[in-house]
Amino acid sequence: MGASDILNLQSSMITRSQSVPAFAALRRGLRPGFGVLAVVLAMGRASAETTVLTNAITVRALSAERAALHLPVRLRGVFMGQTGSLDQGFVISDDGEGVYVEGAVSNIVRGDIIEVTGVTDPGGFAPFVQARTVRKVGEGQIPAPLNVGLGELSNGGLDAQWVEVSGIVRSCEPMPASERPVPPPGTIVQSKAIDSWSKRKFKMTLASGDERVAVQVNDELKPEIYIDAEVRVRGICFSQHNTTRQFLNPLLLVPNGVEVVVEKRPQPDAFSIPARAVASLMEFNRQANFGHRVHVRGVVTYHRPGEFLWLRDHDRGLRAESRQAELLQPGDEVDVAGFPGRGQYTPVLEDAVFRKILPGPLPAAFPLRSLLEAFRHDADLVEVQGTLLEWRQNGDGYIVELDWDGQRTEALLRSQTEPGLTDKWLPNSHVSVSGICSVMTSKNGPVSGIWEPATVQLLLRTPQDLTVVRAPPWWTYQHILIVLSLAVAASLIAVATVMWLARQRLRDQEDRRARAESEFAAILSERNRMAREIHDTLAQGLVATSVQLRLAKKQIGHGGALVAQHLDTAQQLVRESLEEARNSIWNMRPHVLETRDLAGALEGILRQLSEGTGVEANIRVAGKARRLAPMIENNLLRVGQEAITNATRHAHAKRITVMLDFAEKQFCLRVRDDGQGFDAAQPPPGGGGFGLVGIRERATQLKGELNIQSAPGTGTEVGLTVPLSD
């Protein structure tokens, strides 16, 4: 059974609660031990007589698991009244213990003695009875209620009990149609129930100290009679609970015909009470009664219709809670009547009503210079100046963090996003902030004496309450970070540049060293080449010239003809040596063999050295002749020239054959003669030994394969195979 089916109050869950038997026994004037004993005996009797449970206390003592077994019940007690759900539920009192019964009744009034049969149900909070039959068996009297305080209703154990409480009425108003119970579809409602249902129902709030209890009265009331009145109320206590069977709030249901007794009437007009200064609220007075309504007058500083109203009385501020929808403007002078309550630091007015007297000028914000000064102006309109640290959106508004009076202070603004609202809210700006001051205290105050506040919070009314007095300096924390980041980045770039330049310098040094070594090797190679060239050409020519001159000297005494012959030969050798010198100089130029290819050059050398000697000279070319790299052609030319020279001048050959083989990946040069030959392992020291050294050096420079085949009396073949790059 849900609470909405029982009370249908504010669409909340209101149902039955397990009572405290010992407590109920004490309220009826019994000893605690007797109450506990009664519960034990009743539960024992229920266990022994499993067929029928016969009293309310036994039903309420059941656990939810036991009540869910739908144990049979037969109760006899006093009919306490319906719950307002159109004959769908009522409460029966059995020896002063109440229990809720779900079921329809007819022609039964409060005080009748009835008999109920049915089964147990665990309910949403406390066990109850599902009725199968309800019949009247006599007439009786309503039992005396349990006289309890409002705080005792919140222990959850008085669910479905008949109680009496006292307090001051804080509010009294008709229940909205949306909160009234509606009969289930198809329910047949008797005319008497319709009359009861059609009555206008009222709800009131009963207060005593800090305790508040909602009361539903099934009768017409005049609010002006009850608000701020001291009353005594009798009713049935029910409980609001959650879906996990846990207690939330008590609710008191006053049955039809039960009157709310006014013990002390209020002032007929709340504003007829003499107005008090805001500063005098909740001050010490031996006869003070903070529970009754007071009347204050002041100037509106801020208003949220239907929620809160802030006003100023001289130099003190006050917050009032009011549900009135009429809009007040800052500067309006108003009368406010409400119940004093404890705020965060200074008193507030609860359940307040207001009346506008006349409009007035906008109130000026009080300039605060220190935190201690702010404590005196709680709930007042104040102004502070500080440094804007940061701001952020929060729900439907903004939170602005300020550095004011040496501490971090929050300013709250409830406002939807507006175009350009925060464009000027730059961190480190010097700002002026106006708003309602709210003093914040620590959670744990002193045992007695002054409760020192901790800090303050400002409530901004509009975005215009925050104005920028001075834009932030360029050297903000963020800018300093940016500059430092740029400086670090520049330093890293400089270090990287220096390292790169150093490495580049090292590479340049290595390159220069490599070039120097290469140049030195080239010079050394060129020196060796020149030595070979001079040895192979000029030196040999000069030696031959020297020989001819020596022979001419020896023949001076034997006749002029021989001398002339030797001189002619010497002259010819000189011309050849000059030609060779010119060729050597020509070979030192960057581009060799520019006038002819390799085959043509070797053919010219072969013809020059063999002409007039009776030597048969041949040259053969295999493959597709083509130009080779200048360096390769130059070295091959000199190797061929050396081999041809050796064959014509030292080997005394009759036949010399030069073969050139142009393959795709390599080139092969062979010079073959049929001369006297020599031992290749031990070449003759003066017969071309130095020339063979030059041939080997050139072969090594060309990374070629040199093959010299010779033996005494068999001729000589010099072969050089050179790899060609693509």
Disulfide bonds with the S-S distance in Angstrom:
none
